[in-house]
Amino acid sequence: MSLTLHQVNRNKKSLGLSFKTPTGISILHKLVQKCDVLVENYLPGSLAKYQLDYATICKLNPSLIYASVTGYGQTGPYSDRAGYDVMVEAEMGLMHITGERDRPPVKVGVAVTDISTGMYTAIGVLAALYSRKETGLGQWIDASLSDCQVAGLANIASSCLVTGKKDSGRWGTAHGRSKLSWVAFNTPR
């Protein structure tokens, strides 16, 4: 087992179930009746054939928070595609602004899209748990790598929308804002 797998799964209990057997589905249905949150990352629509989709599960436990994490969301032209951090970094524009000015785009050093999507999902789950205190009802959280990556580039998009100018691409550490930030934080007061 890899070091990363050990790190992210420490102190967790797990259970392996086959969705292809009635017993596996029955066990999961019993578990969700007692759970607060279920998180899944299957392609949209693929859990319906196993009766594990939100429409089925919410009938078993109306107070359950059901979080779906996908590459491209539940609907739209790419919803049937699997999504991976590095693909979404490239497709949604993060690689376009990452790297040195006159060099090819580069991948960010960590799986930043996966991490930000996990954080957005956690925030959505927390908000749904808070809402459930008032309503008694669960919610379906729909988080996608592509949506979260685009949200992370909001400052680039807003700059283009406000100025009307095309973004200027990769600057690496030579970007003017990088220097201003450094000066602001390193100027004696």
C-alpha positions in Angstrom: 0.0 0.0 0.0 1.3 3.5 -0.8 2.3 6.1 1.7 -0.4 8.5 0.4 -3.1 5.8 0.8 -1.9 5.2 4.4 -1.9 8.9 5.2 -5.4 9.7 3.9 -7.0 6.6 5.3 -5.4 6.4 8.7 -7.9 5.7 11.6 -10.7 5.0 9.1 -12.9 1.9 9.1 -13.9 0.5 5.8 -16.2 -2.1 4.3 -16.0 -3.5 0.8 -19.4 -4.1 -0.9 -20.3 -5.3 -4.3 -23.1 -3.2 -5.8 -23.7 -6.1 -8.2 -25.2 -8.3 -5.5 -28.6 -7.7 -3.7 -26.7 -8.3 -0.4 -24.3 -5.5 -1.1 -27.0 -3.1 -2.0 -29.1 -4.1 1.0 -26.2 -3.5 3.4 -25.6 -0.1 2.0 -29.3 0.8 2.2 -29.2 -0.2 5.9 -26.1 1.9 6.5 -27.5 5.0 4.8 -30.5 4.9 7.1 -28.2 5.6 10.0 -25.7 8.0 8.3 -25.5 11.8 8.3 -23.5 12.1 5.1 -22.8 10.0 2.0 -20.1 11.1 -0.5 -19.8 9.4 -3.9 -17.7 10.1 -7.0 -19.3 8.0 -9.7 -20.2 9.2 -13.2 -23.7 10.9 -13.1 -26.5 8.4 -13.4 -24.3 5.3 -13.0 -25.6 4.6 -9.4 -29.3 4.5 -10.4 -29.0 1.0 -11.7 -27.9 -0.1 -8.3 -30.6 1.9 -6.5 -27.9 4.0 -4.9 -28.7 7.3 -6.6 -29.9 10.4 -4.6 -33.6 9.9 -5.6 -33.6 6.4 -4.1 -31.4 7.0 -1.1 -33.2 10.2 0.1 -36.4 8.1 0.4 -34.5 5.8 2.8 -33.2 8.7 4.8 -34.7 12.1 4.1 -32.2 13.8 6.5 -29.1 12.4 4.7 -26.7 14.8 3.1 -25.7 13.2 -0.2 -22.6 14.7 -1.9 -21.7 13.8 -5.5 -18.2 14.8 -6.7 -17.7 14.5 -10.5 -15.4 15.9 -13.1 -17.9 18.0 -14.9 -21.2 18.1 -13.0 -24.5 16.2 -13.2 -25.6 17.7 -16.5 -24.1 19.3 -19.6 -22.1 18.1 -22.6 -19.2 16.7 -20.5 -21.1 15.1 -17.6 -20.5 11.6 -18.9 -16.7 12.1 -18.8 -14.5 11.2 -15.9 -12.5 14.1 -14.6 -8.9 14.1 -13.3 -7.1 17.0 -11.6 -4.4 17.5 -14.4 -7.1 17.4 -17.2 -9.2 20.0 -15.5 -6.2 22.2 -14.7 -5.5 22.2 -18.5 -9.1 22.5 -19.7 -10.3 25.2 -17.3 -7.3 27.5 -17.7 -5.1 27.0 -14.6 -2.2 25.7 -16.7 -2.6 28.6 -19.0 -1.4 31.0 -16.3 1.0 28.6 -14.6 4.7 28.6 -15.5 7.3 31.0 -17.0 6.3 33.6 -19.6 7.9 32.1 -22.7 7.7 28.5 -21.8 4.9 25.9 -22.1 2.1 25.6 -19.5 2.9 23.5 -16.5 0.9 21.5 -14.0 0.6 22.9 -10.5 2.9 21.1 -8.0 0.0 19.6 -6.0 -3.4 18.3 -7.0 -5.0 21.7 -6.3 -8.2 21.0 -8.2 -8.8 17.9 -6.2 -8.1 19.7 -3.0 -10.2 22.7 -3.7 -13.1 20.5 -4.8 -12.9 18.6 -1.6 -12.9 21.9 0.4 -15.9 23.2 -1.6 -17.7 19.9 -1.0 -17.0 20.0 2.7 -18.3 23.6 2.9 -21.5 22.5 1.1 -21.9 19.5 3.5 -21.4 21.8 6.5 -24.0 24.3 5.2 -26.4 21.4 4.5 -25.9 20.1 8.0 -26.6 23.5 9.4 -29.8 23.8 7.3 -30.9 20.4 8.4 -31.0 21.6 12.0 -33.8 24.0 11.0 -35.6 21.9 8.4 -34.8 18.3 9.4 -34.2 17.6 5.7 -31.0 16.5 3.9 -29.7 17.9 0.6 -27.9 16.8 -2.5 -24.5 18.5 -2.9 -23.3 18.6 -6.5 -19.6 19.5 -6.7 -17.5 19.2 -9.8 -13.8 19.6 -10.4 -14.5 21.9 -13.4 -16.8 24.3 -11.4 -14.4 24.5 -8.5 -11.4 25.1 -10.8 -13.2 27.9 -12.6 -14.1 29.4 -9.2 -10.5 29.4 -8.3 -9.7 31.5 -11.3 -12.3 34.2 -10.4 -9.7 36.9 -10.1 -8.4 36.3 -13.6 -11.9 36.3 -15.1 -13.0 39.4 -13.2 -9.8 41.2 -14.3 -10.6 40.4 -17.9 -14.3 41.3 -17.5 -13.6 44.6 -15.8 -10.8 45.8 -18.1 -12.1 44.3 -21.3 -8.5 43.1 -22.0 -7.5 39.6 -22.8 -5.5 38.0 -20.0 -1.8 38.2 -20.4 -1.0 34.5 -19.9 1.9 33.1 -17.8 4.2 35.4 -16.0 5.8 33.1 -13.4 7.4 35.2 -10.6 7.8 38.2 -13.0 4.2 39.2 -12.7 3.7 42.8 -11.4 1.2 41.8 -8.8 3.6 39.2 -7.3 6.2 42.0 -6.8 3.6 44.4 -5.3 2.5 41.7 -2.8 6.1 41.0 -1.9 6.8 44.7 -1.3 3.6 45.1 0.7 4.4 42.3 3.0 8.1 43.1 3.4 8.1 46.9 3.9 9.1 48.0 7.4 6.3 49.9 9.2 
